[in-house]
Amino acid sequence: MDYLATTTGLFGISPSTDQLIVVNLSAILISTTFNSPQKVLKWGGLVIAVVTTTCAVWCGH
């Protein structure tokens, strides 16, 4: 069991449950806003999802 807890994934990252939840919520945000006719919603949702996912994965929050 300790081996699974200490292994790292892609780019040396071992994702936690919180990080996986953030990634899934970001995917939902992109999927719901990307087909919006308003460019502010389309690209705003994409930018927010990318920044949130990046921070969750690399900042360790």
N, C-alpha and C positions, 0 to 999 in steps of 0.2 A: 504493500500500500504506500509506503514512503516513496517508492520509485515514481509512482504516478503523481504524487504531490510535488515532487521536485523537478519533474521534467518540464521543459519549456517548449513552446510551440514555435510558430513562424516568427522570425526576427527576435527570438529570445523572449517571447511573451507567453506567459501562462495565464490564460483568461480566467477570471473569477466569474461567479454567477452574476454579480452586479454588472460587470462589463458586458456579458452576453445579453443581459436584459437591455442595456443601453443600445447595443448594436441592433437588437430586434426592434426596439422602439424607433430607432432611426430609419430602419428599413420600412416600417409602417408609415412614418412621416413622409418619406420619399414617395412611396406608392400612392399615397392619398393626395399629395400636392402636385405631383409632376404633370398630371393631365389637366391642371387648372388653366383656364384661358387667360388669367392674369399673370403676367410675368413676375410680378413681385412675389406672389404666392409660390409659383413654380420654382424660381431660383432661390428664394428665401428659405423655403423648406429644404432644398438641397444643401445650401450653405450651412444651415443650422445643424442638419444631420451629420454632415462631414466634420464640422468642428466639434460637436458633442462626442461623436465616436472617437475621433482622434484624441481628445482630452481624456476620455474614459479609458482608452487602451494604454496610452503612453504616460499620462500623468499619474496613474495609479489611484484614481478616485473610485 
